[in-house]
């Protein structure tokens, strides 16, 4: 082992490391040596970060009220230009660097700019004073033109260094603002090129974020090969702001509420303002796109924390106001589960995580955003109680799903590699295309026997169930898991429940409840519908659940036979379908099991002649549906008693 502490060795090491080895990087050289420290790397995202930095500067002029339009042009040769009609970068000598103009200081000196003190810009996206100088440092060339006080000033830079002093380009009459044209340096970015579609989306998102600006996009048509959805020219201006942005992104997606909740408001103490647009999706993944001073924050941050807190507390308070105790179980996760939203915050001196500004870390942003949104959310909920109840019911459903998933994780699972086990009583169909098949759920073996004889073996499956199944609305989770009838039903459907639910694995296109056409049959159908609504709501939501309509009566006169669904239909048929005065033979079916298979097929199972009722649960009526299911099928008998009392006067006596 070498002796590191020997005087002779120490002398040699110290002599080899001296002042001449201390390197001082001046100007913009640190940026070119370590670009990753300033723009996150040298990949495609970093390349487009250069465009965002220059566009952000122009947007700051617009947000400050000094610019009304911005022009963004992509030229051949990977050259991008951005022009605004703002005040223009100052060109007078800088007081600290008297031999340099303020423009040259901004473009060649790190941590320089007009956005530190808050006097020039109340809110801005550029905060560290490195944006323009970093773009200059990493560009093969950068050209700048500034029109101020009817005079045009010009200067050119190459790899961060000025090629000449700022020069007077002559008088201009109808022009003001800043024009920057640059080409990213191939020595830094290699063969990477600007993506027209990505730049166009960037411009569009900026126009959405500030409704007062007009962004004029232009791209050389030769660069648009492979980008059919990107226009060569476009004027981007959205008076509706984030509402327009959200509606454009959602398209025809099914929503829980009829339209998004959108608005804007000032932060307390004049600290800035916030704008938002939010909707809840009936299906699919949600998202929350947030911004601070028009800068995207894909990693979220404190403004998103305040946003979620306002929604959660508002919904819980609404539930308490409406006497809905289930509202206490909801969490921020449930509120945001299928939320699609846009959030834009403008505030003074925000703090971000790193120069790429992907996450807002300003601690006060959470409090400011929550305060600004909470009152407005409460007012919005109170302004339309039916809509508010519907949203609350939807979020409670998400909470109950979350709790079911947690229970499932806590319950020992069977091996995922086991073979599919189909219930022994299931008479399956032979066709493999699930969309073309259907399964009939029938009451008891007797009805199952008739249905199996009446079915089409190719497309129709039959699963007999034993009597009245468990009422899942009033049963505990343990009872539900232990119920064999429901286990068989879930196994037959194949799509699983809870976190294991996968609609793509549903083995049948239609699930048809087929019960006797009497009170007991209606009760069994109600129990089954309750099961699907509570445990497999996606099947109801996507239109997979149906009710068969078997006849209750057969009416015969001579050679003519017709069928009636109920008492009222019987009376109507007797008057309309037969000759008056002649004797009509009326027979009442005791149940599906007593019905000849041929009649069951012709009246109830044959797709060409049958009548099916689709079971639907309209999203806009979610609160009413939940209340009805809870009243009729829940654990509180007093709610059923109240329901009967309120409707007793509407019941008519009939002879049976």
C-alpha positions as CSV (number, residue, x, y, z in Angstrom):
1,X,0.0,0.0,0.0
2,X,1.6,3.4,-1.0
3,X,2.4,5.8,1.7
4,X,0.3,8.8,0.9
5,X,1.6,10.8,3.7
6,X,5.4,10.6,2.9
7,X,6.9,14.1,2.5
8,X,8.5,13.1,-0.9
9,X,5.2,11.9,-2.4
10,X,3.3,14.9,-1.0
11,X,5.8,17.3,-2.7
12,X,5.4,15.6,-6.1
13,X,1.6,15.6,-5.9
14,X,1.4,19.3,-4.9
15,X,3.8,20.3,-7.6
16,X,1.6,18.6,-10.2
17,X,-1.5,20.5,-9.2
18,X,-1.1,24.3,-9.3
19,X,-2.9,27.5,-10.1
20,X,-2.5,26.9,-13.8
21,X,-4.8,24.0,-13.5
22,X,-7.7,26.1,-12.2
23,X,-9.8,26.9,-15.3
24,X,-12.1,29.9,-15.3
25,X,-15.1,29.7,-17.7
26,X,-16.2,33.1,-18.8
27,X,-19.3,34.5,-20.4
28,X,-21.5,31.7,-21.9
29,X,-18.8,29.0,-22.0
30,X,-20.3,27.1,-19.0
31,X,-23.5,26.7,-20.9
32,X,-21.8,25.2,-23.9
33,X,-19.7,22.9,-21.7
34,X,-22.6,21.7,-19.6
35,X,-25.9,22.4,-21.4
36,X,-27.7,19.8,-19.3
37,X,-27.4,22.1,-16.3
38,X,-29.5,24.7,-18.1
39,X,-31.9,22.9,-20.4
40,X,-31.9,19.3,-19.0
41,X,-29.8,17.7,-21.7
42,X,-29.2,17.7,-25.4
43,X,-32.1,15.5,-26.5
44,X,-35.3,16.4,-28.4
45,X,-37.0,17.8,-25.3
46,X,-34.0,20.1,-24.7
47,X,-34.0,21.3,-28.3
48,X,-37.6,22.3,-28.1
49,X,-36.9,23.9,-24.7
50,X,-35.0,26.6,-26.6
51,X,-38.1,27.5,-28.6
52,X,-40.1,27.6,-25.4
53,X,-37.7,30.0,-23.7
54,X,-37.9,32.6,-26.6
55,X,-41.7,32.2,-26.9
56,X,-42.0,32.6,-23.1
57,X,-40.3,36.0,-23.3
58,X,-42.7,37.1,-25.9
59,X,-45.6,35.8,-23.9
60,X,-44.4,37.8,-20.8
61,X,-44.8,40.9,-22.9
62,X,-48.3,39.9,-23.9
63,X,-49.4,39.0,-20.3
64,X,-48.0,42.3,-19.1
65,X,-50.3,44.0,-21.5
66,X,-47.6,45.4,-23.9
67,X,-48.0,42.9,-26.9
68,X,-51.1,41.8,-28.7
69,X,-49.6,39.4,-31.2
70,X,-46.7,37.0,-31.5
71,X,-45.4,35.5,-34.8
72,X,-43.6,32.1,-34.8
73,X,-42.1,30.9,-38.0
74,X,-40.2,27.7,-38.7
75,X,-37.9,28.0,-41.8
76,X,-35.9,25.4,-43.7
77,X,-32.5,24.6,-42.2
78,X,-33.9,24.2,-38.7
79,X,-34.2,28.0,-38.2
80,X,-36.9,29.4,-35.9
81,X,-38.0,33.0,-35.5
82,X,-40.2,34.6,-32.9
83,X,-41.5,38.2,-33.2
84,X,-43.7,40.2,-30.9
85,X,-45.1,43.8,-30.9
86,X,-44.2,44.5,-27.4
87,X,-41.9,47.2,-26.0
88,X,-38.7,45.8,-27.4
89,X,-35.6,44.8,-25.4
90,X,-33.8,48.0,-24.2
91,X,-30.9,49.0,-26.4
92,X,-29.4,51.9,-24.3
93,X,-26.1,51.4,-22.6
94,X,-26.2,49.3,-19.4
95,X,-25.3,51.4,-16.3
96,X,-23.0,48.6,-15.0
97,X,-21.5,47.6,-18.3
98,X,-21.2,51.0,-20.0
99,X,-19.6,49.7,-23.1
100,X,-22.4,47.2,-23.7
101,X,-26.0,47.8,-24.6
102,X,-28.7,46.3,-22.3
103,X,-29.6,44.0,-25.3
104,X,-26.1,42.5,-25.4
105,X,-25.9,42.1,-21.7
106,X,-29.2,40.1,-21.7
107,X,-27.9,37.9,-24.6
108,X,-24.4,37.3,-23.3
109,X,-24.6,37.4,-19.5
110,X,-26.2,34.7,-17.3
111,X,-28.7,35.9,-14.7
112,X,-29.5,39.2,-16.4
113,X,-32.9,40.5,-17.3
114,X,-35.9,42.6,-16.2
115,X,-37.8,40.1,-14.2
116,X,-36.1,40.0,-10.9
117,X,-37.6,42.9,-9.0
118,X,-41.1,42.7,-10.3
119,X,-41.2,46.3,-11.4
120,X,-41.2,45.7,-15.1
121,X,-43.2,42.4,-15.1
122,X,-45.7,41.7,-12.4
123,X,-45.7,38.0,-13.5
124,X,-43.4,36.3,-15.9
125,X,-42.2,32.9,-17.1
126,X,-38.6,33.9,-17.2
127,X,-37.2,34.2,-13.7
128,X,-33.6,33.2,-13.5
129,X,-32.3,35.5,-16.3
130,X,-30.7,32.7,-18.2
131,X,-33.3,31.9,-20.9
132,X,-32.3,34.2,-23.8
133,X,-28.6,33.9,-23.0
134,X,-28.7,30.1,-22.9
135,X,-30.5,30.0,-26.3
136,X,-27.8,32.3,-27.7
137,X,-25.0,30.2,-26.3
138,X,-26.4,27.0,-27.8
139,X,-27.2,28.4,-31.2
140,X,-25.0,28.3,-34.3
141,X,-26.3,31.8,-34.9
142,X,-28.8,34.2,-33.4
143,X,-30.1,37.3,-35.0
144,X,-32.0,40.0,-33.1
145,X,-33.9,43.0,-34.2
146,X,-35.5,45.5,-31.8
147,X,-37.9,48.3,-32.9
148,X,-38.1,51.0,-30.2
149,X,-39.1,54.6,-30.6
150,X,-39.4,54.2,-34.4
151,X,-35.8,53.1,-34.7
152,X,-34.7,49.6,-35.7
153,X,-31.6,48.0,-34.0
154,X,-29.9,44.9,-35.3
155,X,-27.2,42.5,-34.0
156,X,-25.9,39.0,-34.9
157,X,-24.3,36.4,-32.6
158,X,-22.6,33.1,-33.4
159,X,-22.3,30.5,-30.7
160,X,-23.0,33.1,-28.1
161,X,-20.6,35.7,-29.2
162,X,-21.5,39.0,-31.0
163,X,-20.1,39.4,-34.5
164,X,-20.3,43.1,-34.3
165,X,-21.7,45.9,-32.1
166,X,-25.3,46.7,-32.0
167,X,-26.1,48.8,-35.1
168,X,-28.8,51.3,-36.1
169,X,-30.9,49.8,-38.9
170,X,-32.7,53.0,-39.7
171,X,-36.1,54.5,-39.0
172,X,-39.3,52.4,-38.9
173,X,-42.8,53.8,-38.7
174,X,-45.3,51.0,-38.0
175,X,-43.2,48.5,-36.1
176,X,-42.2,47.9,-32.5
177,X,-41.1,44.9,-30.4
178,X,-38.5,42.2,-30.6
179,X,-37.6,39.8,-33.4
180,X,-35.3,36.8,-32.6
181,X,-34.2,34.3,-35.3
182,X,-31.9,31.4,-34.4
183,X,-30.6,28.0,-35.4
184,X,-29.7,25.4,-32.7
185,X,-26.0,24.5,-32.9
186,X,-25.4,21.0,-34.5
187,X,-22.3,20.8,-32.4
188,X,-24.6,20.6,-29.4
189,X,-27.7,18.9,-30.8
190,X,-26.3,16.8,-33.6
191,X,-28.9,15.9,-36.3
192,X,-31.9,16.8,-34.2
193,X,-34.5,19.0,-35.9
194,X,-37.5,21.0,-34.7
195,X,-40.7,19.1,-34.9
196,X,-43.4,21.3,-36.6
197,X,-46.3,19.5,-34.9
198,X,-44.7,19.9,-31.5
199,X,-44.0,23.6,-32.1
200,X,-47.6,24.2,-33.3
201,X,-49.0,22.5,-30.2
202,X,-46.7,24.7,-28.0
203,X,-48.0,27.8,-29.8
204,X,-51.6,26.7,-29.4
205,X,-51.2,25.9,-25.7
206,X,-49.8,29.4,-25.1
207,X,-52.7,31.0,-27.0
208,X,-55.1,29.1,-24.8
209,X,-53.3,30.2,-21.6
210,X,-53.6,33.9,-22.3
211,X,-56.9,34.8,-24.1
212,X,-55.7,38.3,-24.9
213,X,-52.9,37.2,-27.3
214,X,-53.0,36.3,-31.0
215,X,-50.2,33.9,-32.1
216,X,-49.5,33.7,-35.8
217,X,-48.0,30.4,-36.8
218,X,-46.2,29.8,-40.1
219,X,-44.1,26.8,-41.3
220,X,-42.5,26.1,-44.6
221,X,-44.7,23.5,-46.3
222,X,-41.7,21.4,-47.2
223,X,-41.2,20.7,-43.5
224,X,-44.7,19.3,-43.0
225,X,-44.2,16.0,-44.6
226,X,-45.3,13.4,-42.1
227,X,-47.4,16.0,-40.2
228,X,-50.7,16.0,-42.0
229,X,-52.6,17.6,-39.0
230,X,-50.2,20.6,-38.7
231,X,-51.1,23.6,-40.8
232,X,-48.6,25.7,-42.8
233,X,-50.3,28.9,-41.5
234,X,-52.7,29.5,-38.6
235,X,-53.9,32.4,-36.4
236,X,-54.3,31.1,-32.9
237,X,-56.6,33.2,-30.7
238,X,-59.0,31.7,-28.1
239,X,-61.3,34.1,-26.3
240,X,-62.6,31.3,-24.2
241,X,-59.2,30.5,-22.7
242,X,-58.8,27.2,-20.8
243,X,-62.5,26.3,-21.4
244,X,-61.8,26.2,-25.1
245,X,-58.6,24.3,-24.5
246,X,-60.3,21.6,-22.4
247,X,-63.3,21.2,-24.7
248,X,-61.0,20.8,-27.7
249,X,-59.0,18.1,-25.9
250,X,-62.1,16.3,-24.6
251,X,-63.8,16.2,-28.0
252,X,-66.8,13.8,-27.8
253,X,-65.8,12.2,-24.5
254,X,-68.7,11.3,-22.2
255,X,-68.9,13.6,-19.2
256,X,-70.4,13.2,-15.8
257,X,-71.7,16.8,-16.0
258,X,-73.1,18.5,-19.0
259,X,-70.3,21.0,-19.4
260,X,-67.0,21.8,-17.7
261,X,-66.7,24.1,-14.7
262,X,-64.5,27.0,-15.8
263,X,-63.6,30.4,-14.4
264,X,-60.9,32.8,-13.3
265,X,-60.3,34.9,-10.2
266,X,-57.8,37.2,-8.5
267,X,-55.6,35.9,-5.7
268,X,-55.8,37.5,-2.3
269,X,-53.7,40.5,-1.7
270,X,-53.2,41.2,-5.4
271,X,-50.7,38.4,-5.6
272,X,-51.9,37.4,-9.1
273,X,-54.7,35.5,-10.6
274,X,-55.8,31.9,-11.5
275,X,-57.8,30.4,-14.3
276,X,-59.2,26.9,-14.5
277,X,-61.4,24.5,-16.4
278,X,-62.4,21.1,-15.1
279,X,-64.7,18.2,-16.1
280,X,-65.1,14.6,-15.0
281,X,-65.0,11.7,-17.5
282,X,-67.4,8.9,-17.5
283,X,-64.6,6.5,-18.5
284,X,-60.9,6.6,-19.4
285,X,-57.9,8.2,-17.8
286,X,-58.2,11.7,-16.4
287,X,-55.4,14.4,-16.5
288,X,-54.5,17.7,-15.0
289,X,-52.4,20.1,-17.1
290,X,-51.0,22.9,-15.0
291,X,-49.1,26.1,-15.8
292,X,-47.5,28.9,-13.9
293,X,-47.0,32.2,-15.8
294,X,-47.8,30.3,-19.0
295,X,-44.9,27.8,-18.3
296,X,-46.0,24.1,-18.3
297,X,-45.5,22.3,-15.0
298,X,-45.8,18.6,-16.0
299,X,-44.6,17.5,-12.5
300,X,-47.3,19.6,-10.8
301,X,-46.5,21.4,-7.6
302,X,-48.1,23.5,-4.9
303,X,-50.7,25.1,-7.2
304,X,-52.1,21.7,-8.0
305,X,-52.1,20.9,-4.3
306,X,-54.3,23.9,-3.6
307,X,-56.5,23.0,-6.6
308,X,-57.2,19.5,-5.3
309,X,-57.8,20.7,-1.7
310,X,-60.4,23.2,-2.9
311,X,-62.4,20.5,-4.8
312,X,-62.1,18.0,-2.0
313,X,-63.2,20.3,0.8
314,X,-65.9,21.8,-1.3
315,X,-67.5,18.4,-2.1
316,X,-67.2,17.2,1.5
317,X,-68.9,20.3,2.7
318,X,-71.7,19.9,0.1
319,X,-72.2,16.3,1.2
320,X,-72.5,17.5,4.8
321,X,-74.9,20.2,3.8
322,X,-77.1,17.6,1.9
323,X,-77.0,15.1,4.8
324,X,-75.0,12.6,2.8
325,X,-72.7,10.8,5.4
326,X,-70.9,8.8,2.6
327,X,-69.2,12.1,1.6
328,X,-66.8,11.7,4.5
329,X,-65.1,8.7,2.8
330,X,-63.9,10.6,-0.3
331,X,-60.3,11.6,-0.7
332,X,-58.4,13.8,-3.2
333,X,-57.6,10.6,-5.1
334,X,-61.3,10.0,-5.6
335,X,-62.0,13.5,-6.8
336,X,-59.1,13.4,-9.3
337,X,-59.7,9.8,-10.4
338,X,-61.4,10.7,-13.7
339,X,-60.9,14.5,-13.6
340,X,-59.8,16.2,-16.8
341,X,-58.6,19.7,-16.0
342,X,-56.5,22.7,-16.9
343,X,-55.1,25.1,-14.3
344,X,-53.2,28.3,-15.0
345,X,-51.6,30.4,-12.3
346,X,-50.1,33.9,-12.7
347,X,-48.1,35.0,-9.6
348,X,-45.2,37.1,-8.6
349,X,-41.8,35.6,-8.2
350,X,-42.7,31.9,-8.3
351,X,-40.1,29.3,-7.4
352,X,-39.6,26.2,-9.6
353,X,-37.7,23.0,-9.3
354,X,-34.7,23.6,-11.6
355,X,-34.2,25.8,-14.7
356,X,-36.5,23.6,-16.8
357,X,-39.4,24.7,-14.4
358,X,-41.2,21.4,-14.4
359,X,-42.6,21.7,-10.9
360,X,-43.8,24.7,-8.9
361,X,-42.5,24.8,-5.4
362,X,-43.7,28.2,-4.1
363,X,-45.3,27.3,-0.7
364,X,-47.8,30.2,-0.7
365,X,-49.3,29.0,-4.1
366,X,-51.2,26.2,-2.4
367,X,-53.0,28.5,0.0
368,X,-53.6,31.2,-2.6
369,X,-55.1,28.8,-5.2
370,X,-57.2,27.0,-2.6
371,X,-58.6,30.2,-1.3
372,X,-59.4,31.6,-4.8
373,X,-61.1,28.4,-6.0
374,X,-62.9,27.3,-2.8
375,X,-65.5,30.1,-2.6
376,X,-66.2,29.9,-6.3
377,X,-66.6,26.1,-6.2
378,X,-69.0,26.3,-3.3
379,X,-71.0,29.0,-5.1
380,X,-71.1,26.8,-8.3
381,X,-72.3,23.8,-6.4
382,X,-75.0,25.7,-4.6
383,X,-76.1,27.3,-7.9
384,X,-77.2,23.9,-9.3
385,X,-78.0,21.4,-6.5
386,X,-79.0,18.7,-8.9
387,X,-75.7,18.9,-10.8
388,X,-73.8,19.1,-7.5
389,X,-75.6,16.0,-6.2
390,X,-74.8,14.2,-9.3
391,X,-71.1,15.0,-9.1
392,X,-71.0,14.0,-5.4
393,X,-72.6,10.7,-6.2
394,X,-70.1,10.0,-8.9
395,X,-67.1,10.8,-6.6
396,X,-68.6,8.6,-3.8
397,X,-68.8,5.8,-6.4
398,X,-65.1,6.3,-7.1
399,X,-64.4,6.2,-3.3
400,X,-66.4,2.9,-2.9
401,X,-64.5,1.4,-5.8
402,X,-61.2,2.3,-4.1
403,X,-62.3,0.7,-0.9
404,X,-63.4,-2.4,-2.8
405,X,-60.0,-2.6,-4.4
406,X,-58.3,-2.3,-1.0
407,X,-60.4,-5.1,0.3
408,X,-59.5,-7.2,-2.7
409,X,-55.8,-6.6,-2.1
410,X,-56.3,-7.6,1.5
411,X,-58.0,-10.9,0.5
412,X,-55.8,-13.8,-0.4
413,X,-56.1,-14.3,-4.2
414,X,-56.2,-17.4,-6.2
415,X,-53.3,-18.2,-8.5
416,X,-53.3,-16.0,-11.6
417,X,-52.2,-18.9,-13.7
418,X,-55.2,-21.1,-13.0
419,X,-57.3,-22.2,-15.9
420,X,-60.7,-20.6,-16.5
421,X,-63.3,-22.3,-14.4
422,X,-66.8,-22.1,-15.7
423,X,-69.8,-22.8,-13.5
424,X,-71.1,-26.4,-13.9
425,X,-74.7,-25.2,-14.6
426,X,-73.6,-22.9,-17.4
427,X,-74.7,-24.0,-20.9
428,X,-72.1,-22.0,-23.0
429,X,-72.4,-21.0,-26.6
430,X,-70.0,-22.0,-29.3
431,X,-69.2,-18.8,-31.1
432,X,-66.0,-17.2,-30.0
433,X,-66.7,-13.6,-31.0
434,X,-68.0,-12.1,-27.8
435,X,-69.8,-9.2,-29.4
436,X,-72.1,-11.6,-31.3
437,X,-73.1,-13.6,-28.2
438,X,-75.3,-13.2,-25.2
439,X,-75.9,-14.9,-21.9
440,X,-79.4,-15.4,-20.3
441,X,-79.5,-15.3,-16.5
442,X,-82.6,-17.3,-15.4
443,X,-84.2,-18.3,-12.1
444,X,-83.8,-21.9,-11.1
445,X,-83.1,-25.2,-12.9
446,X,-86.6,-25.6,-14.3
447,X,-86.5,-22.3,-16.2
448,X,-82.9,-23.1,-17.1
449,X,-84.0,-26.3,-18.7
450,X,-86.6,-24.6,-20.8
451,X,-84.2,-21.8,-21.8
452,X,-81.5,-24.4,-22.8
453,X,-83.9,-26.1,-25.1
454,X,-85.1,-22.9,-26.6
455,X,-81.7,-21.2,-27.2
456,X,-79.5,-20.9,-30.2
457,X,-76.5,-23.0,-29.1
458,X,-74.2,-21.0,-31.3
459,X,-74.8,-17.5,-29.9
460,X,-76.8,-17.9,-26.7
461,X,-75.6,-19.1,-23.3
462,X,-77.8,-19.9,-20.3
463,X,-76.8,-19.7,-16.6
464,X,-79.5,-20.8,-14.1
465,X,-79.3,-19.1,-10.7
466,X,-80.7,-20.5,-7.5
467,X,-83.7,-18.5,-6.4
468,X,-83.2,-14.9,-5.1
469,X,-79.6,-13.8,-5.1
470,X,-77.9,-11.8,-2.4
471,X,-79.0,-8.2,-2.1
472,X,-75.6,-6.5,-2.4
473,X,-76.9,-3.1,-1.4
474,X,-77.5,-4.4,2.2
475,X,-75.0,-7.2,2.5
476,X,-71.5,-7.0,3.9
477,X,-68.4,-7.4,1.8
478,X,-67.7,-10.8,3.4
479,X,-71.1,-12.1,2.5
480,X,-70.7,-10.9,-1.1
481,X,-67.3,-12.7,-1.4
482,X,-68.8,-16.0,0.0
483,X,-71.9,-16.1,-2.1
484,X,-71.6,-19.0,-4.6
485,X,-74.3,-17.7,-7.0
486,X,-72.5,-14.4,-7.5
487,X,-69.2,-16.2,-7.8
488,X,-70.6,-18.4,-10.5
489,X,-72.0,-15.3,-12.3
490,X,-68.7,-13.5,-12.1
491,X,-66.8,-16.5,-13.4
492,X,-69.2,-17.0,-16.3
493,X,-68.9,-13.3,-17.4
494,X,-65.1,-13.6,-17.3
495,X,-64.4,-9.8,-16.8
496,X,-63.7,-9.9,-13.1
497,X,-64.7,-7.2,-10.5
498,X,-63.0,-4.5,-8.6
499,X,-59.4,-3.8,-9.6
500,X,-59.4,-7.0,-11.6
501,X,-62.2,-5.8,-13.8
502,X,-61.3,-5.8,-17.5
503,X,-64.2,-5.1,-19.9
504,X,-62.2,-6.4,-22.8
505,X,-62.4,-9.9,-21.2
506,X,-66.2,-9.9,-21.0
507,X,-67.3,-13.2,-22.7
508,X,-70.6,-12.0,-24.0
509,X,-71.8,-8.9,-25.8
510,X,-75.2,-8.9,-24.0
511,X,-76.1,-9.9,-20.5
512,X,-79.9,-10.6,-20.4
513,X,-81.8,-11.0,-17.1
514,X,-84.7,-13.3,-17.9
515,X,-87.1,-13.9,-15.0
516,X,-90.8,-14.8,-14.6
517,X,-93.3,-12.2,-15.6
518,X,-94.6,-11.8,-12.0
519,X,-93.8,-10.1,-8.8
520,X,-91.2,-12.6,-7.7
521,X,-89.6,-12.4,-11.1
522,X,-89.5,-8.6,-10.8
523,X,-87.9,-8.9,-7.4
524,X,-85.2,-11.2,-8.7
525,X,-84.5,-8.9,-11.6
526,X,-84.2,-6.0,-9.2
527,X,-81.6,-7.9,-7.1
528,X,-79.6,-8.7,-10.2
529,X,-79.8,-5.1,-11.5
530,X,-78.6,-3.9,-8.1
531,X,-75.7,-6.3,-8.3
532,X,-74.6,-5.0,-11.7
533,X,-75.1,-1.4,-10.8
534,X,-73.0,-1.7,-7.6
535,X,-70.4,-4.2,-8.5
536,X,-70.1,-4.0,-12.3
537,X,-71.2,-0.5,-13.2
538,X,-69.1,-0.4,-16.4
539,X,-71.3,-3.1,-17.9
540,X,-74.4,-0.9,-17.3
541,X,-72.6,2.2,-18.4
542,X,-71.6,0.7,-21.8
543,X,-75.0,-0.8,-22.5
544,X,-74.3,-4.6,-21.9
545,X,-77.2,-5.2,-19.5
546,X,-80.8,-6.0,-20.7
547,X,-84.1,-7.3,-19.4
548,X,-86.0,-10.0,-21.3
549,X,-89.8,-9.5,-21.7
550,X,-91.5,-12.9,-21.4
551,X,-95.3,-12.9,-21.8
552,X,-97.6,-13.5,-18.8
553,X,-100.7,-14.5,-20.8
554,X,-101.5,-16.5,-23.9
555,X,-104.7,-15.5,-25.6
556,X,-106.3,-17.8,-28.2
557,X,-109.4,-17.6,-30.4
558,X,-109.8,-20.3,-32.9
559,X,-106.5,-20.6,-34.8
560,X,-105.2,-17.2,-33.7
561,X,-102.9,-16.8,-30.7
562,X,-101.3,-13.7,-29.3
563,X,-99.3,-13.1,-26.1
564,X,-99.7,-10.3,-23.5
565,X,-97.0,-9.0,-21.2
566,X,-99.2,-8.0,-18.3
567,X,-102.8,-7.3,-17.3
568,X,-103.1,-4.0,-19.2
569,X,-101.6,-5.6,-22.3
570,X,-104.1,-8.5,-21.9
571,X,-107.1,-6.1,-22.0
572,X,-105.7,-4.2,-24.9
573,X,-105.0,-7.3,-26.9
574,X,-108.5,-8.7,-26.2
575,X,-110.0,-5.5,-27.6
576,X,-107.7,-5.0,-30.6
577,X,-106.6,-8.5,-31.8
578,X,-109.8,-10.5,-31.7
579,X,-113.3,-10.4,-33.1
580,X,-115.8,-9.0,-30.6
581,X,-118.3,-11.3,-28.9
582,X,-116.4,-14.5,-29.7
583,X,-115.0,-16.6,-26.8
584,X,-111.3,-15.9,-26.0
585,X,-109.3,-18.6,-24.2
586,X,-106.9,-16.9,-21.6
587,X,-104.1,-18.9,-20.0
588,X,-101.6,-17.6,-17.6
589,X,-98.0,-18.8,-17.5
590,X,-96.9,-19.8,-14.1
591,X,-93.3,-19.2,-14.9
592,X,-90.6,-19.8,-17.5
593,X,-90.2,-23.3,-16.4
594,X,-93.8,-24.1,-17.3
595,X,-93.5,-22.5,-20.7
596,X,-92.9,-24.8,-23.6
597,X,-89.5,-24.2,-25.1
598,X,-90.9,-23.4,-28.5
599,X,-93.0,-20.6,-27.0
600,X,-90.2,-19.3,-24.9
601,X,-88.0,-19.2,-28.0
602,X,-90.6,-17.5,-30.2
603,X,-91.7,-14.9,-27.6
604,X,-88.6,-14.1,-25.5
605,X,-85.3,-15.5,-26.9
606,X,-85.5,-15.2,-30.7
607,X,-83.7,-11.9,-31.7
608,X,-86.0,-11.5,-34.6
609,X,-89.2,-11.5,-32.6
610,X,-88.4,-10.7,-29.0
611,X,-88.5,-7.5,-27.0
612,X,-85.5,-6.5,-24.9
613,X,-85.3,-3.5,-22.5
614,X,-81.8,-2.0,-22.1
615,X,-80.8,-1.1,-18.5
616,X,-79.4,2.4,-18.4
617,X,-78.1,4.7,-15.7
618,X,-77.8,8.1,-17.3
619,X,-74.8,10.0,-15.9
620,X,-76.9,13.1,-15.3
621,X,-79.2,11.2,-13.1
622,X,-76.5,9.4,-11.0
623,X,-77.6,11.1,-7.7
624,X,-81.2,10.2,-8.2
625,X,-80.3,6.6,-9.2
626,X,-78.1,6.1,-6.1
627,X,-80.8,7.5,-3.9
628,X,-83.4,5.2,-5.4
629,X,-81.2,2.1,-5.1
630,X,-80.4,3.0,-1.5
631,X,-84.1,3.6,-0.6
632,X,-85.4,0.4,-2.2
633,X,-82.5,-2.0,-1.7
634,X,-80.4,-0.5,1.1
635,X,-80.0,-1.4,4.8
636,X,-82.6,1.0,6.1
637,X,-86.2,-0.4,6.0
638,X,-87.6,3.0,7.0
639,X,-86.6,4.4,3.6
640,X,-88.6,1.6,1.9
641,X,-91.5,2.2,4.2
642,X,-91.4,5.9,3.3
643,X,-91.2,5.1,-0.4
644,X,-94.3,2.9,-0.1
645,X,-96.2,5.5,1.9
646,X,-95.5,8.2,-0.6
647,X,-96.8,6.1,-3.5
648,X,-99.6,4.1,-1.8
649,X,-102.3,6.3,-3.3
650,X,-101.1,5.5,-6.9
651,X,-101.7,1.7,-6.5
652,X,-104.8,0.3,-8.2
653,X,-106.5,-2.9,-7.0
654,X,-106.8,-5.6,-9.7
655,X,-108.3,-9.0,-9.7
656,X,-105.8,-11.8,-9.8
